[in-house]
Amino acid sequence: MTTVTSAPRRRSRRPKSDGARLTLLDSFELVHDGVPIRLPMNAQRLVAFLALHQRPLLRPYVAGTLWLNTSEERAHANLRSTLWRLQRSDRGLIEVSGQQLRVSADVVVDLREVERLARSALDDTAGALELSPAAFTGDLLPDWYDDWVLIERERFRQLRLRALDVLCERLTRAGRLAEALEAGLAALAGEPLRESAHRAVIRVHLAEGNACEALRQYGFCRRLLEEHLGVEPSPRMEELIGSVTVWRRSRDEGVHDPS
């Protein structure tokens, strides 16, 4: 009698999911398993709003904030409709628990990643000097004008600009002047009227021995403050640039000294 042994069944293997990645810096983009996901504007606003909060939010608060100019009944209907569309896609983006909503913990949000990098720069943690200034150049949803976006945008802007200031100063002290200048100029690009960024760039020029560049940067800062704010540079700026102007004055007087 011949025994026939059946070959073991092969288990179908699903490709490993790459999960979802949400981009909020410079523009809204949602990618799931490497594939961009197109969402209607109401769904984008809901996902972004929940992603900007690191805690579950109650439905009435979400509905009342996102649909501020409609009746309470209509706001809740809009929220239910938007949630239904998101859950229908079965992407696991939103976690619903009773009256609470939140973005799934499996969704990677670029804003949170950059915030962690900025805080590591401010805290001077290990490896902080290896951070790239380019990581802090993005702005939060710059084309959105909802009040809740404006508040978060300003909070994040201040965080990233402080991180660039500190990174510039620490790179200067470490003698990595090219990288320090890149960080300082990135801070100025983010806010040209920020005097602390001008001071950081001036310190880089002084560390390089470029007094002329330091004075040019000072003059640029002074002109911007006068034209746009009607104020003079602070005493801290005058103290920083004072040693350069004294040196330049004594040099010029020595050139013209008839003795």
C-alpha positions as CSV (number, residue, x, y, z in Angstrom):
1,M,0.0,0.0,0.0
2,T,1.4,3.3,-1.1
3,T,1.1,6.2,1.4
4,V,0.7,9.6,-0.2
5,T,1.9,12.4,1.9
6,S,0.4,15.8,1.0
7,A,2.8,18.7,0.7
8,P,2.5,21.2,3.6
9,R,0.4,24.2,2.7
10,R,2.2,27.4,2.3
11,R,0.9,30.1,4.4
12,S,0.2,33.3,2.5
13,R,2.3,36.0,3.8
14,R,1.0,39.5,3.8
15,P,3.6,42.2,3.0
16,K,4.7,44.0,6.1
17,S,2.8,47.2,6.5
18,D,4.9,50.4,6.5
19,G,2.1,52.1,8.4
20,A,0.9,55.6,7.9
21,R,3.0,58.8,7.9
22,L,1.3,62.2,8.3
23,T,3.1,65.3,7.0
24,L,2.0,68.7,8.5
25,L,5.1,70.7,7.7
26,D,4.9,72.9,4.6
27,S,1.8,71.0,3.4
28,F,-0.7,68.3,4.3
29,E,0.2,64.8,3.1
30,L,-0.9,61.4,4.2
31,V,1.0,58.3,3.0
32,H,0.0,54.7,3.9
33,D,2.2,51.8,3.0
34,G,4.1,54.1,0.7
35,V,1.0,55.1,-1.2
36,P,-0.3,58.7,-1.0
37,I,-3.9,58.9,0.3
38,R,-6.2,61.7,-1.0
39,L,-8.6,63.0,1.6
40,P,-11.4,65.6,1.2
41,M,-10.7,68.9,3.0
42,N,-13.0,68.1,6.0
43,A,-11.1,64.9,6.6
44,Q,-7.8,66.6,6.3
45,R,-8.9,69.2,8.9
46,L,-10.1,66.5,11.3
47,V,-6.9,64.4,11.0
48,A,-4.7,67.5,11.4
49,F,-6.6,68.8,14.4
50,L,-6.4,65.5,16.2
51,A,-2.7,65.1,15.3
52,L,-1.9,68.5,16.8
53,H,-3.1,67.2,20.2
54,Q,-1.2,64.4,22.0
55,R,-4.3,63.3,24.0
56,P,-7.8,62.1,23.2
57,L,-10.3,64.8,22.5
58,L,-14.1,64.8,23.2
59,R,-16.4,64.8,20.2
60,P,-18.3,68.0,21.2
61,Y,-15.0,69.9,21.5
62,V,-13.8,68.6,18.1
63,A,-17.1,69.3,16.4
64,G,-17.4,72.8,18.0
65,T,-13.9,73.8,17.0
66,L,-13.9,72.5,13.4
67,W,-17.4,73.6,12.5
68,L,-17.5,76.8,14.6
69,N,-19.9,78.7,12.5
70,T,-22.6,76.1,12.3
71,S,-25.3,74.9,14.7
72,E,-24.3,72.3,17.3
73,E,-26.5,69.7,15.6
74,R,-25.0,70.4,12.2
75,A,-21.4,70.4,13.6
76,H,-22.0,66.9,15.1
77,A,-23.5,65.7,11.9
78,N,-20.5,66.9,10.0
79,L,-18.2,65.2,12.4
80,R,-20.1,61.9,12.1
81,S,-20.0,62.1,8.3
82,T,-16.3,62.8,8.2
83,L,-15.5,60.0,10.7
84,W,-17.5,57.6,8.6
85,R,-15.6,58.5,5.5
86,L,-12.3,58.0,7.3
87,Q,-13.2,54.7,8.9
88,R,-14.7,53.4,5.6
89,S,-11.2,53.6,4.2
90,D,-10.1,51.1,6.9
91,R,-6.7,52.8,7.3
92,G,-6.8,52.8,11.1
93,L,-6.1,56.5,11.2
94,I,-8.5,57.5,14.0
95,E,-9.1,55.7,17.2
96,V,-12.7,56.1,18.5
97,S,-13.4,55.2,22.1
98,G,-16.9,56.3,23.2
99,Q,-16.9,60.1,23.0
100,Q,-13.1,60.3,22.6
101,L,-11.2,60.6,19.4
102,R,-7.5,60.6,18.7
103,V,-5.0,59.9,15.9
104,S,-3.8,56.3,16.1
105,A,-0.5,55.9,17.9
106,D,0.8,54.0,14.8
107,V,0.6,57.1,12.7
108,V,4.0,58.8,12.4
109,V,3.6,62.6,12.5
110,D,6.5,64.7,11.1
111,L,5.7,67.6,13.4
112,R,6.3,65.5,16.5
113,E,9.6,64.2,15.1
114,V,10.9,67.7,14.5
115,E,9.7,68.9,17.9
116,R,11.7,66.1,19.6
117,L,14.8,67.2,17.6
118,A,14.3,70.8,18.6
119,R,14.0,70.0,22.3
120,S,17.1,67.8,22.1
121,A,19.0,70.8,20.6
122,L,17.7,73.1,23.4
123,D,18.6,70.5,26.1
124,D,22.0,69.9,24.6
125,T,21.5,66.1,24.6
126,A,24.0,63.7,23.1
127,G,24.3,64.1,19.4
128,A,22.6,67.5,19.4
129,L,25.5,69.1,17.4
130,E,24.9,66.5,14.6
131,L,21.4,67.9,13.9
132,S,20.9,69.4,10.5
133,P,19.5,73.0,10.5
134,A,17.4,71.9,7.5
135,A,15.3,69.9,9.9
136,F,14.0,73.2,11.4
137,T,13.0,75.1,8.3
138,G,9.5,73.7,7.7
139,D,6.4,75.7,8.7
140,L,3.2,74.2,10.0
141,L,0.4,74.1,7.3
142,P,1.3,77.5,6.0
143,D,-1.7,77.8,3.7
144,W,-4.2,77.1,6.4
145,Y,-5.8,80.0,8.3
146,D,-8.0,78.4,11.0
147,D,-7.4,79.9,14.4
148,W,-6.3,76.6,15.9
149,V,-3.7,76.2,13.2
150,L,-2.4,79.8,13.7
151,I,-1.9,79.2,17.4
152,E,0.0,75.9,16.9
153,R,2.0,77.4,14.0
154,E,3.3,80.2,16.2
155,R,4.1,77.9,19.0
156,F,6.1,75.6,16.7
157,R,7.8,78.6,15.0
158,Q,9.1,79.9,18.3
159,L,10.4,76.4,19.2
160,R,12.3,75.8,16.0
161,L,13.8,79.3,15.9
162,R,15.1,79.0,19.5
163,A,16.5,75.6,18.5
164,L,18.3,77.2,15.5
165,D,19.7,80.0,17.7
166,V,21.0,77.6,20.3
167,L,22.4,75.2,17.6
168,C,24.2,78.1,15.9
169,E,25.8,79.2,19.2
170,R,26.9,75.7,20.2
171,L,28.4,75.0,16.8
172,T,30.3,78.3,17.0
173,R,31.8,77.3,20.3
174,A,32.7,73.9,18.9
175,G,34.6,75.6,16.0
176,R,32.2,74.2,13.4
177,L,31.7,77.6,11.8
178,A,30.3,76.7,8.4
179,E,27.5,74.6,10.1
180,A,27.0,77.4,12.6
181,L,26.5,80.0,9.9
182,E,24.0,77.7,8.1
183,A,22.0,77.4,11.4
184,G,22.1,81.2,12.0
185,L,21.0,82.0,8.4
186,A,18.2,79.5,8.7
187,A,17.0,81.2,11.8
188,L,17.1,84.6,10.0
189,A,15.2,83.1,7.0
190,G,12.5,82.1,9.5
191,E,12.3,85.6,11.0
192,P,14.4,88.4,9.6
193,L,13.5,90.7,12.5
194,R,14.8,88.3,15.2
195,E,17.7,90.1,16.8
196,S,19.0,87.0,18.6
197,A,19.5,85.4,15.2
198,H,21.5,88.4,13.9
199,R,23.6,88.3,17.0
200,A,24.3,84.5,16.5
201,V,25.4,85.2,12.9
202,I,27.6,88.1,14.0
203,R,29.3,85.8,16.5
204,V,30.1,83.3,13.7
205,H,31.7,86.1,11.6
206,L,33.7,87.3,14.6
207,A,34.9,83.7,15.3
208,E,36.0,83.5,11.6
209,G,37.8,86.8,12.0
210,N,35.5,88.5,9.5
211,A,35.0,91.8,11.2
212,C,33.7,93.3,7.9
213,E,31.0,90.7,7.6
214,A,30.1,91.2,11.3
215,L,29.6,94.9,10.7
216,R,27.6,94.4,7.6
217,Q,25.3,92.0,9.5
218,Y,24.9,94.6,12.2
219,G,24.0,97.3,9.7
220,F,21.5,95.0,8.1
221,C,19.9,94.2,11.5
222,R,19.8,97.9,12.5
223,R,18.1,98.9,9.2
224,L,15.5,96.2,9.5
225,L,14.6,97.1,13.1
226,E,14.4,100.8,12.3
227,E,12.3,100.4,9.1
228,H,9.9,97.7,10.3
229,L,9.7,98.2,14.1
230,G,11.0,101.8,14.7
231,V,13.4,100.6,17.3
232,E,17.2,100.5,17.9
233,P,19.2,97.4,18.4
234,S,19.3,96.2,22.0
235,P,22.2,96.9,24.4
236,R,23.3,93.3,24.0
237,M,23.8,93.9,20.3
238,E,25.7,97.1,20.9
239,E,27.9,95.4,23.4
240,L,28.6,92.6,21.0
241,I,29.5,94.9,18.1
242,G,31.3,97.4,20.3
243,S,34.7,95.7,20.3
244,V,34.6,95.6,16.5
245,T,33.8,99.3,16.1
246,V,36.5,100.3,18.6
247,W,39.0,98.2,16.7
248,R,38.0,99.7,13.4
249,R,38.0,103.3,14.7
250,S,41.5,102.9,16.2
251,R,42.7,101.4,12.9
252,D,41.3,104.2,10.8
253,E,42.7,106.8,13.2
254,G,46.1,105.1,13.0
255,V,46.0,105.3,9.2
256,H,45.4,109.0,9.2
257,D,47.7,109.8,12.1
258,P,50.3,112.4,10.7
259,S,52.9,111.3,13.2
